[in-house]
Amino acid sequence: MKPCLITVGEPAGIGPDCTLRAFSQTPQALQNCIIVSPLSWLEDRARAIDLPVQLKAFSSLNEAKSYKPGQDELRLWNPIPETDVGSVTAGTPSASTAHAVIGCIEAATRACLANEAAALVTGPIEKAILKSQGFQFPGHTEFLAHLSRKNHDDKITDFVMMLASDTLRVALLTTHMAISEVPEALSIEATLDCVRIVNHDLKHRFGIKQPRLGLCGLNPHAGEQGHFGREEIDILAPAARIAAAEGINITDPLPADTLFSANSRKNFDAIICCYHDQALIPIKALSFGDAVNVTLGLPFVRTSVDHGTALDRVGRQDVSSSSLLAAIAMAKRMCDKP
């Protein structure tokens, strides 16, 4: 069985804490997992939080895969040259580690694309630090799609960011952008692409035979028949009609203020939202700490935690690994689907 790869993200944040605590508290959950990280990032943090974890580090993925760890051993693959690892101060991000953070994500992604690993689970990154060092992407999602395109002759043209919990799944038509830019970014074709990807991956990654999709309107009251905006009339409703004609079970654009109510959301396997906070506010209100970020449309399984780097919480005893454990469990379930 191919391993699941885990990147810790920003080494000054809680990514290393979550990884170490997850293994310490629930070692069986990380069976057949390999952490993609320089050894010092986890070794130093384990010492700082007084958490004795046996770390077994390898310079190649094949070596890490071949090693049979004991019950108290956590395997690491470090693809980063020692000169590029950088210096880590807990709670204070440094530009010196930016290239190593990016390098770990890229190496793990390429391993998944080469079918050398089953899935990728990512820890939170500090985007501002990475951008200061030339990282040109809004976040993980866009970077992974870019790498997938480069490795598949540009066949990967579309992707969808979805957050999922036992209570709710939300998918985004737009991801990381200013709210003022959202209306211009919406289109019939982009909406259709998103709907098709969500419908496809709910079937093939989640095993839902007939996905039921809800579609959020952009404007208050879903535009109130054009009184509060025409995006519902000109973009969202036409896309929903085309999708329905293709056999996809999707609603017309509905008011977002009622679509997430307990009685309403139980009717859907996923709700498609127009912008970041329209999706993330309800799912984090309902499931923060238990939700998982999933990238749909990629040629491999990718999940992530639903929280940020939490620089002010590094080293605290109450740092929770629940979202990381949920992301690992969901990645494994998705890999099990035919």
Buried (B, 14 or more C-beta within 10 A) or exposed (E): EBBBBBBBBBBBBBBBBBBBBBBBEBBEBBBBBBBBBBBBBBBBBBEBBEBEBEBBBBEEBEEBBEEEBEEEBBBBBBBBEEEEBBEBEBBEBBEBBBBBBBBBBBBBBBBBBEEBBBBBBBBBBBBEBBEEEEBEBEBBBBBBBBBBBEBEEEEBEBBBBBBBBEBBBBBBBBBBEEEEEBBEEBEBEBBBBBBBBBBBBBBEBBEBEEBBBBBBBBBEBBBEEEEBBBBBBBBBBBBBEBBBEEEBBBBBBBBBEEBBEEEBBEEBBBBBBBBBEBBBBBBBEBBBBBBBBBBBBBEBBBBBBBBBBBBEBBBEEEBBBBBBBBBBBBBBBBBEEE
